[in-house]
């Protein structure tokens, strides 16, 4: 175990570099949602959901092409986690093939999910990622396209979910062998997949604020466990980190469900989106783990060494980040 943990300072440095673009440790990345529902030929109801951050609306904006007229004034509704606007537009030539533009989303957000429901019930969806500012609306989309969009959404969610990455990093510091690493990552994957699916289908309903605070607490929990391992002490988590990975993975799955919250998908569309989103999360998670392992293997071959006291850096940084997350998110939960 000592060899793996002594490489943790460089692992942590790389992890911090990967997540620096994130807006805030306390921010759970969610996409904006634009739903366009055709109610009569050339007439559409618009539902525009934008996520809130610290109680403030993020500056998302949608712009329709020339020739599309607004028929009603926006009706505004404020939810705890969302800002909702609804209005009606007229598009005499229809919206299929029309180009929408978006502004206000950046690299720290999950972009925009666009759903178009035609008069005959045909539905298409697409994801506008932050590195794009426009989308050409298509008709009924293929299941493969919806799946691919969901994969992108999942990858972005894990890539900017610094809390989940910190937890994975802490687990890596507790895995002395490849077999233990495989067991631990598998346990975490299985657990968060179970609760992600349960939450997405409404079988489990838990408010986002306490879940986010508890996720921070799970990261804080790993800090002292890493210190115990470094000191040669033992505990259930040190001996069997996969048990902690599974237990807290159930909690993190509820956190992952925030990436699907508010999308308003039908049950059929939700199944495809859920599988794609989970695949995207796993791709992002696996890429993170493999990158860290590749760096540690390279450093081992180079024979780089550092002072013994630096071994404790990851434990204190992970634990401190967990404490900060817990305090900040608890304050949000209590309305401070």
C-alpha positions in Angstrom: 0.0 0.0 0.0 2.8 2.4 0.7 4.0 2.5 -2.9 0.6 3.4 -4.2 0.0 6.1 -1.5 3.4 7.7 -2.0 2.4 8.5 -5.5 -0.7 10.3 -4.4 0.7 13.9 -4.3 1.2 13.7 -8.1 -2.1 12.1 -8.5 -3.8 14.9 -6.6 -1.9 17.6 -8.6 -3.2 16.0 -11.8 -6.7 15.7 -10.4 -6.8 19.4 -9.4 -5.6 20.3 -12.9 -8.5 18.3 -14.4 -11.1 20.0 -12.3 -9.9 23.6 -12.1 -12.3 24.8 -14.9 -15.2 23.9 -12.6 -17.1 27.0 -11.5 -17.4 26.0 -7.8 -17.0 23.0 -5.6 -20.5 23.5 -4.3 -22.1 23.7 -7.7 -23.8 20.6 -9.1 -23.7 20.9 -12.9 -27.2 20.8 -14.5 -28.2 21.5 -18.1 -30.8 24.1 -19.1 -33.8 22.5 -20.8 -35.7 23.9 -23.8 -39.0 22.2 -24.7 -40.8 23.1 -27.9 -44.2 21.5 -28.2 -46.3 22.0 -31.3 -50.0 22.6 -30.4 -51.4 23.4 -33.8 -49.7 23.8 -37.3 -47.0 26.4 -36.9 -47.8 27.2 -33.3 -45.6 26.1 -30.4 -45.6 26.2 -26.6 -42.1 27.0 -25.3 -40.9 25.8 -21.9 -37.5 27.2 -20.9 -35.9 25.9 -17.7 -32.6 27.3 -16.5 -30.8 26.1 -13.4 -30.2 28.3 -10.4 -26.8 28.8 -8.7 -26.8 30.1 -5.2 -30.4 31.2 -5.7 -29.6 33.2 -8.8 -30.5 32.3 -12.4 -27.6 31.4 -14.6 -27.5 33.7 -17.7 -28.8 31.2 -20.3 -30.7 32.7 -23.2 -32.3 31.2 -26.3 -32.7 33.2 -29.6 -35.1 32.1 -32.3 -34.6 32.8 -36.0 -36.2 35.6 -37.9 -39.7 34.8 -39.0 -40.6 33.3 -35.6 -43.0 35.6 -33.7 -43.7 35.6 -30.0 -47.5 35.4 -29.4 -47.7 35.7 -25.6 -45.6 37.3 -22.8 -43.5 34.9 -20.8 -45.0 33.4 -17.7 -42.4 33.2 -15.0 -42.3 30.5 -12.3 -39.6 30.2 -9.6 -38.7 26.8 -8.3 -36.0 26.1 -5.6 -33.6 24.8 -8.2 -34.9 26.1 -11.5 -36.2 29.3 -13.2 -39.1 28.5 -15.5 -40.5 30.6 -18.4 -43.3 29.6 -20.7 -44.7 31.4 -23.7 -46.1 30.7 -27.2 -44.6 31.3 -30.5 -45.7 31.2 -34.2 -43.4 29.7 -36.8 -45.4 29.6 -40.1 -42.8 27.3 -41.7 -42.4 25.1 -38.7 -39.3 24.7 -36.5 -37.8 21.6 -38.2 -34.7 22.7 -40.0 -34.7 26.1 -38.2 -31.5 27.2 -36.4 -31.6 28.3 -32.7 -28.8 30.1 -31.0 -27.9 30.1 -27.3 -25.8 32.3 -25.1 -24.8 32.4 -21.4 -23.5 28.9 -21.0 -19.8 28.3 -20.5 -17.4 25.4 -19.8 -18.6 25.0 -16.2 -22.2 24.3 -17.2 -23.7 21.1 -18.7 -25.1 23.0 -21.8 -28.7 22.9 -23.0 -31.0 19.9 -23.6 -33.5 20.7 -26.5 -36.7 18.7 -27.0 -39.0 19.2 -30.0 -42.4 17.5 -29.9 -44.3 17.7 -33.2 -48.0 17.8 -33.6 -48.1 14.1 -34.5 -46.3 13.2 -31.2 -42.9 12.6 -32.8 -40.1 13.7 -30.5 -36.5 14.6 -31.1 -33.9 15.7 -28.6 -30.3 17.0 -28.7 -27.7 18.4 -26.4 -26.0 21.8 -27.1 -22.6 21.6 -25.4 -21.0 24.8 -24.0 -18.5 24.8 -26.9 -21.4 25.3 -29.4 -23.8 28.2 -29.5 -26.3 27.0 -32.1 -28.5 24.0 -33.1 -30.4 23.1 -36.2 -33.6 21.4 -35.1 -34.3 18.0 -36.7 -37.5 16.0 -36.9 -38.0 12.7 -35.2 -34.6 11.7 -34.0 -33.0 8.2 -34.0 -32.6 6.4 -30.7 -28.8 6.3 -31.4 -28.6 10.1 -31.6 -30.5 10.5 -28.3 -28.2 7.9 -26.7 -25.1 9.7 -28.0 -26.3 13.0 -26.6 -27.0 11.4 -23.2 -23.4 9.9 -23.2 -22.0 13.4 -23.8 -24.1 14.7 -21.0 -22.8 12.0 -18.7 -19.2 12.6 -19.6 -19.6 16.3 -18.9 -21.3 15.7 -15.6 -18.5 13.6 -14.2 -15.8 15.8 -15.8 -17.0 18.9 -14.0 -18.3 17.0 -10.9 -15.2 17.8 -8.7 -16.9 16.2 -5.7 -17.2 12.8 -7.4 -13.7 13.0 -8.7 -12.3 13.8 -5.3 -14.1 10.8 -3.9 -12.7 8.5 -6.6 -9.2 10.0 -5.9 -9.6 9.2 -2.2 -10.5 5.6 -3.0 -7.5 5.2 -5.2 -5.3 6.2 -2.3 -6.7 3.3 -0.3 -6.3 0.6 -3.0 -2.9 -1.3 -2.5 -3.3 -3.7 -5.4 -4.8 -3.9 -8.9 -7.3 -6.5 -7.7 -8.4 -4.2 -4.8 -8.7 -1.3 -7.3 -10.9 -3.3 -9.6 -13.1 -4.4 -6.7 -13.4 -0.9 -5.4 -14.2 0.8 -8.7 -16.7 -2.0 -9.6 -18.4 -1.6 -6.2 -18.7 2.2 -6.7 -20.0 1.7 -10.3 -22.6 -0.8 -9.2 -23.9 1.2 -6.3 -24.3 4.6 -8.1 -25.9 2.8 -11.1 -28.5 1.4 -8.8 -29.5 4.6 -7.1 -29.2 6.7 -10.3 -31.7 4.4 -12.0 -34.0 4.4 -9.0 -33.9 8.2 -8.7 -34.4 8.8 -12.4 -37.5 6.6 -12.5 -38.9 8.2 -9.4 -38.6 5.1 -7.2 -36.5 7.1 -4.7 -37.0 10.8 -4.1 -34.5 12.7 -2.0 -34.1 16.5 -2.0 -30.9 17.6 -3.8 -29.5 19.8 -0.9 -29.1 17.1 1.7 -27.7 14.7 -0.9 -25.1 17.2 -1.9 -24.1 17.9 1.7 -23.8 14.1 2.4 -21.7 13.7 -0.7 -19.3 16.3 0.8 -19.3 14.3 4.1 -18.4 11.1 2.2 -15.2 12.9 0.9 -14.4 14.2 4.3 -14.7 10.6 5.7 -11.9 9.4 3.4 -9.3 11.9 4.6 -8.7 10.3 8.0 -8.8 6.8 6.5 -5.9 7.7 4.2 -4.0 9.0 7.2 -4.6 5.7 9.0 -3.3 3.7 6.1 -0.2 5.9 5.9 0.5 5.3 9.6 0.1 1.6 9.3 -3.1 1.5 11.2 -6.2 -0.4 10.1 -9.9 0.0 9.9 -12.7 -1.6 8.0 -12.3 1.0 5.2 -8.6 0.5 5.0 -8.9 -3.3 4.9 -11.9 -3.3 2.5 -12.2 0.0 0.7 -14.8 -1.5 -1.7 -17.3 -1.6 1.2 -17.0 2.2 1.6 -17.1 2.6 -2.2 -20.4 0.7 -2.4 -22.0 2.4 0.6 -21.1 5.9 -0.5 -21.7 5.0 -4.1 -25.4 4.7 -3.4 -25.3 8.3 -2.2 -23.3 9.5 -5.1 -25.8 7.9 -7.5 -28.4 10.2 -6.1 -26.0 13.1 -6.8 -25.5 11.9 -10.4 -29.3 11.9 -10.8 -29.1 15.7 -10.5 -27.7 15.7 -14.1 -31.1 14.2 -15.3 -33.3 16.2 -12.9 -35.9 18.4 -14.6 -35.4 17.1 -18.1 -39.1 16.2 -18.3 -38.5 13.1 -20.4 -41.1 10.5 -21.2 -40.6 7.0 -19.6 -39.5 5.6 -22.9 -37.0 8.4 -23.6 -35.8 8.3 -20.0 -34.7 4.7 -20.4 -32.5 5.6 -23.3 -31.2 8.7 -21.7 -30.5 7.0 -18.4 -28.4 4.2 -20.0 -26.5 6.7 -22.2 -26.0 9.1 -19.2 -24.6 6.3 -17.1 -22.3 5.1 -19.9 -21.0 8.6 -20.1 -20.4 8.8 -16.4 -18.5 5.5 -16.6 -16.4 6.7 -19.5 -15.5 9.9 -17.7 -14.8 8.0 -14.5 -12.6 5.4 -16.3 -10.7 8.1 -18.1 -10.0 9.8 -14.9 -8.7 6.6 -13.2 -6.6 5.5 -16.2 -5.0 8.9 -16.5 -4.0 8.9 -12.8 -2.6 5.3 -13.1 -0.7 6.2 -16.3 0.9 9.2 -14.6 1.8 7.1 -11.5 3.3 4.4 -13.6 5.4 6.9 -15.5 6.6 8.6 -12.3 7.5 5.2 -10.8 9.7 4.4 -13.8 11.5 7.8 -13.5 12.3 7.1 -9.8 11.0 10.5 -8.6 10.9 10.8 -4.8 9.7 13.5 -2.4 9.8 14.1 1.4 7.9 11.6 3.5 5.7 14.4 5.0 4.3 15.1 1.5 2.6 11.7 1.5 0.0 13.2 3.9 -0.9 16.0 1.4 -3.6 14.1 -0.4 -5.3 13.0 2.9 -5.4 16.5 4.2 -6.4 18.1 0.9 -9.2 15.6 0.2 -10.4 15.8 3.8 -10.3 19.6 3.8 -12.2 19.8 0.5 -14.8 17.4 1.9 -15.1 19.5 5.0 -15.6 22.7 2.9 -18.1 21.0 0.7 -20.1 19.7 3.7 -20.2 23.2 5.4 -21.0 25.1 2.2 -23.7 22.7 1.1 -25.2 22.5 4.6 -25.4 26.3 4.6 -27.2 26.2 1.3 -29.6 23.5 2.6 -30.4 25.6 5.7 -30.9 28.7 3.5 -28.0 30.7 4.8 
